[in-house]
């Protein structure tokens, strides 16, 4: 009951002053202009930075919201949203631009909920991880877009199958009672990843992210780790096996936070599929290797889920406003989840902070470290 009341009150707060936004598809230059427009409108609580460039040289821009942009503040958790990892799955890209405008506008209006969120959280928003693929998809347009057109980057690589395969190392380590957290990268990993993947890995290695979601399309469901089952294939057929992490209860809670704040995701029946509560374990749906959400969990302190947000990967512009209204509360409520649980500082006898201190929770065989 408390959860429903919180979501209802939150939604009412957001409805107090919904900004008039433009619901359009944004090509790369238009996306850049939109980000810098938000930064100019809220200069004291935003910062734009690039984590690198795509194969074709486009910047991978991030818009940061914080009361101290560019600075990590003690006890202020780091959060990130990543959109458009698959270039032809575009709704997440547009939702994150809308979210950026919304956070800025509501902060300027004095919305207490949004002001508190920005003051207490460092929020990083990357609307497009694959701007090259998007341009390929956008040239086709929403009406004639092929199901895979623009999905991959300019080198033809699926970025969500391009991260170092730490799952295999984790499953082997588990058999010998080894660690399943902060697994070191293979020596030759940089030669095996694309520029966009390399940029993201270096990004998440530089910031101590706590919570994250990456936004996709083609289904409507909140997907949580593990994405890869221990047995990828069985007698030449894809094998779907529920493959929970040691933090499965928390991941289910996080996924339900989004699905139940979404207008219809929680109903379960979407796009011809049924997912109870609008959530699924990734490997239970289908097993994939070298994905980004498992990499976050196995290499960093970040708990990431994957949000599939629309049946149509490239929805027409006339559907964008409806989709924004369906996702707006969920996008905000999920950020707020970063403040659940406990937080603290690890210091020595002289009150100097200690980086890399291992923090274990009894009964959960997955440790985190201090920033």
Secondary structure as GFF3:
##gff-version 3
##sequence-region A 1 371
A	DSSP	alpha_helix	2	15	.	.	.	ID=ss1
A	DSSP	alpha_helix	28	41	.	.	.	ID=ss2
A	DSSP	beta_strand	46	53	.	.	.	ID=ss3
A	DSSP	beta_strand	59	65	.	.	.	ID=ss4
A	DSSP	beta_strand	78	83	.	.	.	ID=ss5
A	DSSP	alpha_helix	91	109	.	.	.	ID=ss6
A	DSSP	alpha_helix	112	120	.	.	.	ID=ss7
A	DSSP	beta_strand	122	126	.	.	.	ID=ss8
A	DSSP	alpha_helix	131	144	.	.	.	ID=ss9
A	DSSP	three_ten_helix	159	161	.	.	.	ID=ss10
A	DSSP	alpha_helix	166	175	.	.	.	ID=ss11
A	DSSP	three_ten_helix	189	192	.	.	.	ID=ss12
A	DSSP	alpha_helix	195	206	.	.	.	ID=ss13
A	DSSP	beta_strand	209	216	.	.	.	ID=ss14
A	DSSP	beta_strand	219	224	.	.	.	ID=ss15
A	DSSP	beta_strand	233	234	.	.	.	ID=ss16
A	DSSP	beta_strand	237	238	.	.	.	ID=ss17
A	DSSP	alpha_helix	248	261	.	.	.	ID=ss18
A	DSSP	three_ten_helix	265	267	.	.	.	ID=ss19
A	DSSP	beta_strand	269	270	.	.	.	ID=ss20
A	DSSP	beta_strand	273	274	.	.	.	ID=ss21
A	DSSP	three_ten_helix	276	278	.	.	.	ID=ss22
A	DSSP	beta_strand	279	281	.	.	.	ID=ss23
A	DSSP	alpha_helix	282	285	.	.	.	ID=ss24
A	DSSP	alpha_helix	292	299	.	.	.	ID=ss25
A	DSSP	beta_strand	303	310	.	.	.	ID=ss26
A	DSSP	three_ten_helix	317	319	.	.	.	ID=ss27
A	DSSP	alpha_helix	320	336	.	.	.	ID=ss28
A	DSSP	three_ten_helix	337	339	.	.	.	ID=ss29
A	DSSP	beta_strand	358	361	.	.	.	ID=ss30
A	DSSP	beta_strand	364	369	.	.	.	ID=ss31
###
